[in-house]
Structure formats: C-alpha cells, structure tokens
Amino acid sequence: MFYRTAGQFKTSYSKDQSIFPVRQDFIFLGMILLFAWVVFPFTASEFVFQTLLIPILVYSLAALGLNILTGFAGQLSLGTGAFMGVGAYACYKLITVFPWMNPIVAIFLSGVFSAIAGIAFGLPSLRIKGFYLAIATLAAQFFLVWLFEKWAWLYNYNASGAIQVPNLTIFDVTVTGPYATSITQYYVVLFVVSVLTWAMINMTRGNLGRTWKATRDMDIAAELIGVNLLKSKLTAFAISSYVVGVSGALFVFMWRGAAEPNLFDIPLSFRILFIVIIGGLGSVMGNYLGAILIVGLPVILNTLPEALGIPISSATVEHLNIMIVGSMIIFFLIIEPHGLARLWALIREKLIIWPFPH
C-alpha cells in the first residue's frame, strides 16, 4: 500500500539503475531532508543540538568513512579514531597558519592530510590482510595518538597540550568557537555531511565501488580479471581516511570546541566500529541508523527512567548502555550480520508486496 509500484515503469537502463527505483524512496528521502534542514533547526533545543543532532551527524560521517574501507573494500581497520585526530589537528594548523582561510574550506582540506596518512598506513594491506591488517592499523592508532602528545608544534606549543577552537566567521556569522550558536554549527555539519554522503553514494555505485567490492569478495579472482589491487586498496584507504579526517575536524570544531590527544584514543575507534557493525557493513544508510542508536541510547536511558519516576544513578545508566550495546553487537553478528540496514530492507520488501504474504 505505502510502497505500491503499480504504474512505475522502467523504460531505459538509466531508469532501471537509478538510485531511487521506487518513487516512494525519493519521497521518503525528501521528507527526511525537509526535517533535517527545516523542521529540526527551528524546533530543537540547545540540549537536542549538542547531545543528539550534531553528534549523530558527526559519528555517521566517521562511520561512513570506515564503511568505505571495511564494508565496501573489505579491509579491516581499528585506527579510525587516530585518523579523525589527524583531520582535527590538520584543521587546527590550517586555521592558525592561515587565519584568513574559510573554516569550511579548512575542514574539507583537513581530510587531505588524513588521506595521506591513510595511504601511508594502508601500504601493508598489499601484503597482509584480515587479522594482521587490523593489528597494523591498531599500531597506527597508537603511533598517531603518541605523535599528537609529543609533537608540540601540532598544538602550537600550548602548555596544556590541548587545541582550543578559536572564533571563526563566515560572512560575519560566527561558525566555530565559544561564540558560535548551535544552530549555525548544525547547519555547517549538515552541509558537509550531505555533500560527502552524496559523493560516497555515487562513488560506491560507480566503477571504483565495483572494484572495491570485487577486492572485498575475492581479491585473487579480482586480480585475475584485471583489477589493480594496489590501486583498489590504496584508493579505499585514501578516500576512507579523507572522510574520517573531515569528520574528525567536525568532531572538534563543530561539537567539542577543544581536544586533547586522548580524545582520539582506541575507545573512539571502537565506538565508530560498533556503529558500522550495528548499522550494517556495505551500507550507506546503515551508518545513520547505527549512529542514531549509539548516540540516542544513552539519552533515552537517562531521560526515560526519570520521566517514569524511576530513580537511577548515572553509573547504572553507563553500565546499562554498555550491556545493551554489547548485546546488540552479538545479536547482529549472529542473527543479522548486515545490521539495521538489512532489517529496513526486509521491511521495505514486505511493504512493496503487502498485503500478499510472499
């Protein structure tokens, strides 16, 4: 009924291969964008911006970057947090060395430095894979965090060892720093996330995306049919690290406001990995679903018992959050390895043929 496809004919190959094969998908996405760009900014409170909307977008973008590498190209990585740090510190140096630079341009350029680091640490993927590659990226995680601590030039020799986001303006509107409003930062994050998501959707549907999938499914067979594994794996590391680096810049400049090296330590990498696992490997939409769950669950656990009049301590909330997330990871790995994105796909298929039970 809701997904009735009667009268929707495909009369060309381009229409058959369109991003929205069913008209209702396009309408559904339009409604989501309407809420994201119009409804939420003018109805959300400061609390909602800082605890839900902005972090969901930032974590979704970071998960999208990791999903490019792991879900589409099949290369394991445990160093996502460190590459986010590369993007954050690169953005900080760009706006301090070039104070006249547009903050949004600096955010996009920061991903380039993260991509260079990703290529450097992705070179072992040409010789190793699986568990051993994961250990190699874990070594990159520890090395980069150590570098953030010891290389004082990165944080301009600040005695505290932290980076502080200054007040930066675009057309006399403050977008970063203490004087920036949450709605302005939200719009900047939403713009960057929308652009990169659109770019990644088109990239994964093109020749490069098919090359990544061939490498993921069976790299030896892919090489036999002419796929250049060197190009395939390194481009996956570069583009993945670029997206992750941009998300790291947004993470600090549009949300946290300041950062120390331990902010990008291994717990952040695992949080992004959990979002990808729960959302679904090899899915763009799954990154958003996973981020909504991971970010929204602690908020629900904090507010729901209080609304019901149930006394609960913050320590108990933290323990419940860890237990629920861990249980969901086990559930999805065993029952539905493709995560929430696959569950939505099943619901969508049922709606298309409803009320028939097949």
C-alpha positions as CSV (number, residue, x, y, z in Angstrom):
1,M,0.0,0.0,0.0
2,F,2.7,2.5,1.1
3,Y,5.2,1.1,-1.5
4,R,2.8,0.4,-4.3
5,T,4.8,0.2,-7.5
6,A,1.9,-0.1,-10.0
7,G,2.4,2.2,-12.9
8,Q,6.1,2.8,-12.2
9,F,7.7,1.6,-15.4
10,K,11.4,1.4,-16.3
11,T,11.8,2.3,-19.9
12,S,15.6,2.7,-20.1
13,Y,18.7,1.3,-18.5
14,S,19.4,4.6,-16.7
15,K,16.0,4.5,-15.0
16,D,16.4,0.8,-14.1
17,Q,19.7,1.6,-12.4
18,S,18.6,4.8,-10.7
19,I,19.3,5.5,-7.0
20,F,15.6,5.5,-6.3
21,P,14.0,2.6,-8.3
22,V,10.7,3.2,-6.4
23,R,9.2,6.7,-6.3
24,Q,8.3,6.3,-2.6
25,D,12.0,6.1,-1.7
26,F,12.6,9.5,-3.2
27,I,9.6,10.9,-1.3
28,F,10.8,9.4,1.9
29,L,14.3,10.9,1.5
30,G,12.7,14.3,0.7
31,M,10.8,14.1,3.9
32,I,14.0,13.3,5.9
33,L,15.8,16.2,4.3
34,L,12.9,18.5,5.0
35,F,13.0,17.6,8.7
36,A,16.8,17.9,8.8
37,W,17.1,21.3,7.0
38,V,13.9,23.0,8.1
39,V,12.0,21.3,11.0
40,F,14.7,20.3,13.4
41,P,16.8,23.5,13.3
42,F,13.8,25.6,14.3
43,T,12.2,23.3,16.9
44,A,15.2,21.7,18.6
45,S,16.6,23.0,21.9
46,E,20.3,23.5,22.8
47,F,20.3,20.2,24.5
48,V,19.0,18.3,21.5
49,F,21.6,20.0,19.2
50,Q,24.5,19.1,21.4
51,T,23.5,15.7,22.6
52,L,21.7,14.3,19.5
53,L,21.7,16.1,16.2
54,I,25.3,17.2,15.8
55,P,26.9,14.1,17.3
56,I,24.7,11.8,15.2
57,L,25.8,13.6,12.0
58,V,29.5,13.6,13.0
59,Y,29.5,9.9,14.0
60,S,27.5,9.0,10.9
61,L,30.2,10.6,8.7
62,A,33.0,8.8,10.6
63,A,31.2,5.5,10.2
64,L,30.7,6.2,6.5
65,G,34.4,6.6,6.1
66,L,35.1,3.3,8.0
67,N,32.4,1.6,6.0
68,I,34.1,2.6,2.7
69,L,37.2,0.7,3.8
70,T,35.7,-2.2,5.7
71,G,32.2,-2.7,4.3
72,F,32.9,-2.0,0.6
73,A,36.6,-2.8,0.2
74,G,36.9,-5.5,2.8
75,Q,40.0,-4.0,4.6
76,L,39.8,-4.2,8.4
77,S,40.8,-1.1,10.4
78,L,41.0,-0.3,14.1
79,G,42.6,3.1,13.7
80,T,39.6,5.3,12.9
81,G,39.9,7.5,16.0
82,A,43.5,8.3,15.1
83,F,42.7,9.3,11.6
84,M,39.9,11.5,13.0
85,G,42.6,13.1,15.1
86,V,44.8,13.7,12.0
87,G,41.9,15.7,10.4
88,A,41.2,17.6,13.6
89,Y,44.9,18.7,14.1
90,A,45.3,19.4,10.4
91,C,42.3,21.7,10.5
92,Y,43.6,23.4,13.6
93,K,47.0,24.1,12.0
94,L,45.4,25.3,8.8
95,I,43.3,28.0,10.5
96,T,46.2,29.1,12.8
97,V,48.8,29.2,9.9
98,F,46.3,30.7,7.5
99,P,43.8,32.7,9.7
100,W,42.1,34.2,6.6
101,M,41.1,30.7,5.4
102,N,37.4,29.9,5.2
103,P,36.6,27.4,8.0
104,I,34.6,25.2,5.7
105,V,37.4,25.1,3.2
106,A,39.8,24.2,6.1
107,I,37.5,21.4,7.1
108,F,37.4,19.9,3.6
109,L,41.2,20.3,3.2
110,S,41.9,18.7,6.6
111,G,40.8,15.4,5.1
112,V,43.6,15.5,2.6
113,F,46.2,15.2,5.3
114,S,44.3,12.3,6.8
115,A,44.1,10.7,3.4
116,I,47.9,10.9,3.1
117,A,48.3,9.2,6.5
118,G,45.8,6.6,5.4
119,I,47.8,5.8,2.3
120,A,51.0,5.5,4.3
121,F,49.5,3.1,6.8
122,G,47.5,1.3,4.1
123,L,50.6,0.1,2.3
124,P,50.8,-3.0,4.5
125,S,47.4,-4.1,3.0
126,L,49.2,-5.0,-0.2
127,R,51.0,-7.9,1.7
128,I,48.8,-8.7,4.6
129,K,45.0,-8.9,5.3
130,G,42.5,-9.9,7.8
131,F,43.6,-10.1,11.4
132,Y,47.1,-9.0,10.6
133,L,45.9,-5.9,8.8
134,A,43.7,-5.0,11.8
135,I,46.8,-5.2,14.0
136,A,48.7,-3.0,11.6
137,T,46.0,-0.3,11.8
138,L,45.9,-0.7,15.6
139,A,49.6,0.1,15.6
140,A,48.8,3.3,13.5
141,Q,46.3,4.2,16.2
142,F,48.8,4.0,19.0
143,F,51.5,5.8,17.0
144,L,49.4,8.7,15.9
145,V,48.0,9.3,19.4
146,W,51.6,9.3,20.7
147,L,52.5,11.8,17.9
148,F,49.6,14.1,19.0
149,E,51.0,14.1,22.5
150,K,54.7,14.5,21.8
151,W,54.9,16.8,18.7
152,A,54.2,20.2,20.4
153,W,54.1,22.0,17.0
154,L,50.7,20.4,16.4
155,Y,49.1,22.2,19.3
156,N,51.1,25.4,18.9
157,Y,53.2,24.6,22.0
158,N,50.2,25.1,24.3
159,A,51.2,24.3,27.9
160,S,48.1,22.2,28.4
161,G,48.8,20.1,25.3
162,A,45.2,20.7,24.0
163,I,43.9,22.5,21.0
164,Q,41.3,25.2,21.5
165,V,39.0,26.1,18.7
166,P,39.0,29.9,18.0
167,N,36.1,32.0,16.9
168,L,35.9,31.9,13.1
169,T,33.4,33.7,11.0
170,I,31.8,33.3,7.5
171,F,30.2,36.5,6.2
172,D,30.2,37.9,9.7
173,V,28.5,34.9,11.1
174,T,30.5,33.0,13.8
175,V,30.6,29.3,13.0
176,T,33.2,28.0,15.4
177,G,34.4,28.8,18.9
178,P,32.6,29.8,22.1
179,Y,30.5,32.5,20.4
180,A,29.1,30.2,17.7
181,T,25.4,29.2,18.1
182,S,24.4,25.5,18.0
183,I,22.1,26.0,15.0
184,T,24.9,27.6,12.9
185,Q,27.2,24.7,13.7
186,Y,24.4,22.2,13.0
187,Y,23.9,23.7,9.5
188,V,27.6,23.6,8.8
189,V,27.9,19.9,9.9
190,L,24.7,19.1,7.9
191,F,26.1,20.7,4.8
192,V,29.4,18.9,4.9
193,V,27.8,15.5,5.8
194,S,25.2,15.9,3.0
195,V,27.9,16.7,0.4
196,L,30.2,13.8,1.3
197,T,27.3,11.4,1.6
198,W,26.1,12.3,-1.9
199,A,29.7,11.9,-3.2
200,M,30.2,8.5,-1.5
201,I,26.8,7.1,-2.7
202,N,27.8,8.0,-6.3
203,M,31.3,6.6,-5.8
204,T,30.2,3.3,-4.4
205,R,27.8,2.8,-7.3
206,G,30.4,3.5,-10.0
207,N,33.4,1.7,-11.3
208,L,35.5,2.4,-8.3
209,G,32.8,0.9,-6.0
210,R,32.6,-2.2,-8.1
211,T,36.4,-2.5,-7.9
212,W,36.2,-2.3,-4.1
213,K,33.5,-4.9,-3.9
214,A,35.5,-7.3,-6.2
215,T,38.5,-6.8,-4.0
216,R,36.4,-7.5,-0.9
217,D,34.7,-10.6,-2.1
218,M,37.8,-12.3,-3.5
219,D,41.0,-10.3,-4.2
220,I,42.8,-13.1,-6.1
221,A,39.9,-13.6,-8.5
222,A,39.6,-9.8,-8.9
223,E,43.3,-9.5,-9.8
224,L,42.9,-12.3,-12.4
225,I,40.1,-10.4,-14.2
226,G,42.2,-7.3,-14.3
227,V,41.6,-5.4,-11.1
228,N,44.6,-3.5,-9.9
229,L,44.8,-4.4,-6.3
230,L,47.3,-1.7,-5.5
231,K,45.0,1.0,-6.8
232,S,41.9,-0.6,-5.3
233,K,43.2,-0.9,-1.8
234,L,45.1,2.4,-1.6
235,T,42.2,4.4,-3.0
236,A,39.9,2.7,-0.4
237,F,42.4,3.7,2.4
238,A,42.7,7.3,0.9
239,I,39.0,8.0,0.5
240,S,38.1,6.4,3.7
241,S,40.7,8.3,5.6
242,Y,39.6,11.5,3.9
243,V,36.0,11.1,5.0
244,V,37.2,10.1,8.5
245,G,39.5,13.1,8.7
246,V,36.8,15.6,7.8
247,S,34.6,14.0,10.4
248,G,37.4,14.5,12.9
249,A,37.6,18.2,12.1
250,L,33.8,18.5,12.5
251,F,34.1,16.5,15.8
252,V,36.4,19.1,17.4
253,F,35.5,22.3,15.6
254,M,31.7,22.0,15.5
255,W,31.0,20.0,18.6
256,R,33.7,19.6,21.2
257,G,35.3,23.0,20.9
258,A,38.6,21.7,22.3
259,A,40.5,18.4,22.2
260,E,43.4,16.5,23.9
261,P,45.2,13.6,22.3
262,N,43.5,11.0,24.4
263,L,40.1,12.1,22.9
264,F,41.2,10.2,19.8
265,D,42.3,7.0,21.6
266,I,41.1,3.5,21.0
267,P,37.6,3.8,22.6
268,L,36.6,6.3,19.9
269,S,37.8,3.8,17.2
270,F,35.7,1.1,18.7
271,R,32.7,3.3,19.0
272,I,32.8,4.0,15.3
273,L,33.3,0.3,14.6
274,F,30.2,-0.5,16.7
275,I,28.2,1.9,14.7
276,V,29.2,0.2,11.5
277,I,28.5,-3.3,12.8
278,I,25.1,-2.4,14.2
279,G,24.2,-0.2,11.2
280,G,25.3,-2.7,8.6
281,L,28.5,-3.3,6.6
282,G,28.4,-2.2,3.0
283,S,25.5,0.2,3.5
284,V,25.4,4.0,3.5
285,M,22.1,4.3,5.3
286,G,23.2,1.9,8.0
287,N,25.8,4.4,9.2
288,Y,23.0,6.8,10.1
289,L,20.8,4.1,11.7
290,G,23.7,2.9,13.8
291,A,24.7,6.4,14.9
292,I,21.1,7.2,15.9
293,L,21.1,4.1,18.1
294,I,24.5,4.5,19.6
295,V,24.1,8.2,20.3
296,G,20.4,8.1,21.2
297,L,20.5,5.1,23.6
298,P,22.3,6.9,26.5
299,V,20.0,9.8,26.2
300,I,17.0,7.5,26.3
301,L,18.4,5.6,29.3
302,N,19.0,9.0,31.1
303,T,15.6,10.6,30.4
304,L,13.1,7.7,30.3
305,P,13.5,6.4,33.9
306,E,13.3,10.0,35.2
307,A,10.1,10.6,33.2
308,L,8.6,7.4,34.6
309,G,9.7,8.3,38.1
310,I,12.2,5.5,38.5
311,P,15.4,6.6,40.4
312,I,18.6,5.5,38.6
313,S,22.2,6.6,39.1
314,S,24.4,7.8,36.3
315,A,26.8,4.8,36.9
316,T,23.9,2.4,36.3
317,V,22.9,4.2,33.1
318,E,26.5,3.8,31.9
319,H,26.5,0.1,32.7
320,L,23.2,-0.5,31.0
321,N,24.4,1.3,27.9
322,I,27.5,-0.9,27.7
323,M,25.4,-4.1,28.3
324,I,22.8,-3.2,25.7
325,V,25.3,-2.2,23.0
326,G,27.3,-5.3,23.6
327,S,24.2,-7.5,23.4
328,M,23.1,-5.8,20.2
329,I,26.5,-6.3,18.6
330,I,26.4,-10.0,19.4
331,F,22.8,-10.2,18.2
332,F,23.6,-8.6,14.8
333,L,26.8,-10.6,14.3
334,I,24.9,-13.9,14.8
335,I,21.4,-13.2,13.6
336,E,21.7,-10.4,11.1
337,P,25.3,-9.6,10.1
338,H,24.1,-6.9,7.7
339,G,22.7,-4.9,10.6
340,L,19.8,-2.4,10.8
341,A,20.1,-1.6,7.1
342,R,19.2,-5.1,6.2
343,L,16.2,-5.1,8.6
344,W,14.9,-1.9,7.0
345,A,15.4,-3.6,3.5
346,L,13.3,-6.5,4.7
347,I,10.6,-4.2,6.0
348,R,10.6,-2.3,2.7
349,E,10.3,-5.5,0.7
350,K,7.3,-6.5,2.8
351,L,5.7,-3.1,2.2
352,I,6.2,-3.4,-1.5
353,I,4.3,-6.7,-1.8
354,W,1.8,-6.0,1.0
355,P,-0.9,-7.4,1.6
356,F,0.5,-10.5,0.0
357,P,2.4,-12.8,2.3
358,H,5.2,-14.0,-0.1
